[in-house]
């Protein structure tokens, strides 16, 4: 088969072909549609708030590459920056001014950051942050929160089997008990006991990997106080929230300054990137100035740094007012039409992030999120929306990403479609019970 040209085929045929060469037909599990049933559609192209599949179907897209896109698909400014960078070379394994510029832009937007280390993914950023915290403190244990996802490194793939903070158990085959022996898991929105052996507490300041679960009032502030008292570092995983919910991310929105930040998604403008950042006295422990080793051949890649700088350059306070306004309009409208279909729903919102829970009460932690998901309504609603041209994430623990390309008309269209989709989801759910 000549694979140099685009092959004309439908989504089912494309998925069958993919399964012959890719594990499960995908390169990231949620894309497989396993959580919602059916087969995935394959994207041919994207423009603004829309994507088009290989069969020519057009979808209003709220996935936006899981938040990596904020200006919309194919943004002119980002594309121009990438193409200009590509003409000069794709990677050098040597310093470039582009990576310096991206680091300077991150510093300028987030008070408290002196130095940045770029990586190629959010997972690498959180791995580096934890290693750095252990190197700085000389301690071994870390605390994470149940339902918070910090990438797929072994030490962070841990979950808790009880309602109190406990030693984590592996959450994936292949992760050994020893790998998570120093990982303590606590319920989200509950303050843990931080012992003298704890190097760091890592948290999503807005949990966005169990659906969208806001931090309760005072939770982050008290976490900051407790970490300081215990001599542990506080790490904000802002891979999703960074430059998404506020110009300076969650730390500026909530007025809480962590010891280390982890970034990704938005700072790459749609290309692979991650970053760990913080004050000089901590970051200086990283090699080559310090004893904590970290490296990456493609870290600070010229194309990714060009795209990221172009994306950040276009963001200002007006951008975030617009994003929040669109999200508020969408949350209000979806709540109204889904409730009119006699389905209990919680549309949880923090600025421009939205989560959908089919639940009677607001969801405040992972176990409540699981309880909502186990009702089984999301898959029906997802497919009812998809066949009407609205693309949401094919998994109930993801969030919606309305972006700057989504118009008022887009939001109105989404709400109108959701009205019919909710009725269909209700009827299908009733038949399945």
Steps between C-alpha positions, in 0.01 A plus 500: 500500500628845409479683830651822365158619382182545700289187468131553438316293759232525764550521873429131562750394235756746634462365852538144374817601320627682810443195720735302278790736572421690820421348838123517527502714187602812694795672666312612810233276657207742531498549121392139453138570608526211747333711770201593285475212253522502124793587277689828482481742212824605334571870461603632160529867591393769742409866463415726792236333715434219251664175393425293190533121489626289209142440386446874469280539809543830681489519881488793738795402718522538878797265534747749350779242536411464870575864567824534303314726256365829638480724191328240283631256243732642236544839667673732253750637751604160628525349151712788373740462793533124449556528125761772548682286756477185287667671204807552720516142628293273719741411781863569584584356841648841581367818660274730298359843579152359448516298819629803688208707373243240610654481847497880524132510406414245768697697760335826401151360550548310828633682807744289704668327206869578451617205292342251261603156374324396179411137435313318224185411697304567814593156629868590476432826680336333800770229511764770509317701765480201734864407451594861561289517818667189635842638414431832671344359818693175534169327570338213311121504532249694293131568550260503207121517493259232393370561150770750408702394196861612477617301202582133460825472697497201736511689830196706407282213375372430847151498645356466849271226627370679807357832602810602690846575370683172452790350313399475136446177313605466136229619259651328197637157430875536466524752783662317789406550864852632557445771238215652702630414846586865562173631355228596745152553358248730666140586405474818295367800694606343832811626676759225554741457785843597367775316682865591534587237237290667228698673227205646311128529466390502135151615408287614211377838629187428300452127457435444131568131455202364693262726321523858623519522880579841651713535808279575799526837671826526692634162387797630301577771755508250786704256294755777449514567874533133596772432245700798621468393863614147415794614289355333190475657156161575347478417130219630281435280199376766261537296184128565437431817700817686405412799277154345453299636792689825555785692346733377774326167551348361817762641736404856408127423486495357853779707650704197607868476407639146478868412519497342155273521197451239227370621164409349164227516235438875442870589523567284193238654274392149401847344476659265759642692793519512878675712759593503866556844651565668832723729706873500438594350837306183411551482124878541540511144635441376145801403287720656375502743795398240756507126578146405384529357150249557222546510123314468171613492138192686378450723803457858381427383146504799261158427350332450836655810657402710196141376519487550877636854487250587226213360706601683819572822312135522392353447848402791722239590761235551231562146377413357840189712540381370165581139589322522834198661339465227238541231764243660729250522214564136410472377860172683560345380175607137535369485857165637391436267205633185668286561808202562273555146371455375858863408548685604814814685396780705649683722252802599706701799381819679595554794268530342152501134608179295510417153627178302457384271779167324486449529874249641747754701700824686420801269474783583740736202478597197296265254664202721435621533140519122466151464642369743239679324214376159610143610427595452136330806349805674357560249220142541375525878512841496329374299204177698475704820478758351262250385241356853503842651435632586848831339599569457870770286658430125463536447873292611800798617705610766251390863476370737233733764362309793351766716338550837340379367164161401639245767417173591667325326210710188563390493861133558410522218245649270763222573746229447239649165400546398863127538556420219255808299598400503868155360420656223292756424771227485763292254296799278413615500862151404619492205258842380611420489872 
